[in-house]
Amino acid sequence: MTDKQTKRNNLIDRVKPYQWKPGQSGNPNGRPPNVKYISEGLREYLEAHPDELKKMIAAAVKKSMAGDIQAFREVADRTEGKVTETHKFEGEIPVSIRYKLKEEENAQGTE
């Protein structure tokens, strides 16, 4: 075993006791009650103050027209939708797929 593999195995062994066990939750109590997210608070505020929302929209459009690229991007994303990213892969990529039928699993479990 190389030195690199030994270090990797030692690291894996060190973190094993701290990993979640199958079925264990990192947040067993869930979200605490009465906690509001920023989006909820903003939505409530803007529903109560619709003129503020219009001012915010006007400010974003003005900044966009003045050449602020971030403001333009935000306005475009909100009106046109975000641009879909596409990725092109070239060359050969070996892929192996393991597929087990439920019947095979059941048969192996009874053996």
N, C-alpha and C positions, 0 to 999 in steps of 0.2 A: 504494500500500500504506500502511495506517495505521501509526502508531507502535506500536500494540499488536501488530499482525501482524509487524512488523519485529523487535520484541523476542522474540516467540514463535519466529520462524524462527531468530534468532541463538541462542536457547537450544537448539533442536533440533540445530543444527549443532555446538554446543559439546559436547553429550553423545553424539553419534553414535560417536566413536571408542571410547567406554567401554561401549557396548551389546553384549550377547552376539550373536555371529554365529549364523546358522542352524546348528543341529547342535552348537553349542558348549555345554559344560556349565560351570556355575558351581562345580561340585564334582566334578572329574574322578576323584578318588580315592575318592569315596563316603565313607560313615561310617567313621571310624577303628575298627580292631578293639578289642575289649575295653572299649568305652565303654558304660556303663549309663545308662539314663534313670532319673529319679526314680521313675517308676511301677514299673519293674522291681525296684528296690531295696526299695520299699515292699511290693510283692507278696511278695517273698522273706521279708522281715522278718515280715510278718503271717502268712504260712504257717507260719513257725517259732514264732510267738507268737500263737496264735488267741485267747487270753484278752484280749490287748491290743486286738484288733479289736472284741471285744464291749464293752470299756470305752469305746472311741471312739464306737461306735454309741450306747451309753447316754448318753454326754456330749452328743452331738448332739441326741438326743431330749429330754433334760432342758433344754438351752438353748432348744430349740424351744418346749417347754411353758412356759418362763419368759418367752416373748414375743420371743425373738431371731428376727427375721424372716429373716435370712440362714440361720440354722440350720434354720428351718422350711422355707425354700425348698429347701435342700440335701436335707433328709429327703424332702420331697415329690418332688423331681426324681428321687431315687434309687429311690423306691418306685412312683411313678405315671408317671414319665417326664416329660421336659421338655415344657412347653406349646408347641404349635406356633404360630408367629406367622403371622398372615394379614394380607395387605395388599390393600386395595381401591383400584383406580384408577378414577377417573371422568373422563369427557370423552373427547375424541378424541385418540388418539395415532397419528400417522402412522408406518407401518412399511413399509420396503421390504425385500424379500427377493430376494437374488440366488441363483439356482440354476443350476448348469451340469451338464449331463449328461456322463458320462465320454466318450461317443462324440464330443461336441462338442469337448472338450479334446483328444482324440486327433486329430481332424480339423484343428484349428487348429495343432497341433504339426507336422503333416506338410505344411502349406501353405508 
